[in-house]
Amino acid sequence: MSNPTEPFPKLDVQGELHPEKNKDLSVDPISSEVAADKEQGERAKEAKERAKRDAIQTLKTTIIVSGIAIAVIGAIFAITKKLKQK
């Protein structure tokens, strides 16, 4: 690595000037951490939005099923009333 007294690490001139000869893949750890944090944040945001959509979809389904049940019960009462009148 670098010497703690040096302000900057030594540069690999041959690796920089001839990248096809450089077989080592160097990754900037700070950039990869930032990218990983950003991806995790996006995943968390998507999961939160998905949970919100699921809750809304469940509420819609409940309201529709309740409406159908009320309509069926109303129809049964109407038919029963007509049959009693005859």
DACOR-V336106 format. One record per residue. N is the residue number from 0. RES is the residue in three letters. NEAR is the number of other C-alpha atoms within 8 Angstrom. Layout:
{{N & RES & NEAR} {N & RES & NEAR}}
//
This chain:
{{0 & MET & 3} {1 & SER & 7} {2 & ASN & 6} {3 & PRO & 5} {4 & THR & 4} {5 & GLU & 7} {6 & PRO & 5} {7 & PHE & 5} {8 & PRO & 8} {9 & LYS & 5} {10 & LEU & 4} {11 & ASP & 6} {12 & VAL & 6} {13 & GLN & 8} {14 & GLY & 9} {15 & GLU & 7} {16 & LEU & 6} {17 & HIS & 8} {18 & PRO & 8} {19 & GLU & 5} {20 & LYS & 6} {21 & ASN & 9} {22 & LYS & 5} {23 & ASP & 4} {24 & LEU & 5} {25 & SER & 4} {26 & VAL & 5} {27 & ASP & 6} {28 & PRO & 6} {29 & ILE & 6} {30 & SER & 7} {31 & SER & 9} {32 & GLU & 8} {33 & VAL & 8} {34 & ALA & 8} {35 & ALA & 8} {36 & ASP & 8} {37 & LYS & 8} {38 & GLU & 8} {39 & GLN & 8} {40 & GLY & 8} {41 & GLU & 8} {42 & ARG & 8} {43 & ALA & 8} {44 & LYS & 8} {45 & GLU & 8} {46 & ALA & 8} {47 & LYS & 8} {48 & GLU & 8} {49 & ARG & 8} {50 & ALA & 8} {51 & LYS & 8} {52 & ARG & 8} {53 & ASP & 8} {54 & ALA & 8} {55 & ILE & 8} {56 & GLN & 8} {57 & THR & 8} {58 & LEU & 8} {59 & LYS & 8} {60 & THR & 8} {61 & THR & 8} {62 & ILE & 8} {63 & ILE & 8} {64 & VAL & 8} {65 & SER & 8} {66 & GLY & 8} {67 & ILE & 8} {68 & ALA & 8} {69 & ILE & 8} {70 & ALA & 8} {71 & VAL & 8} {72 & ILE & 8} {73 & GLY & 8} {74 & ALA & 8} {75 & ILE & 8} {76 & PHE & 8} {77 & ALA & 8} {78 & ILE & 8} {79 & THR & 8} {80 & LYS & 8} {81 & LYS & 8} {82 & LEU & 7} {83 & LYS & 6} {84 & GLN & 5} {85 & LYS & 4}}
//
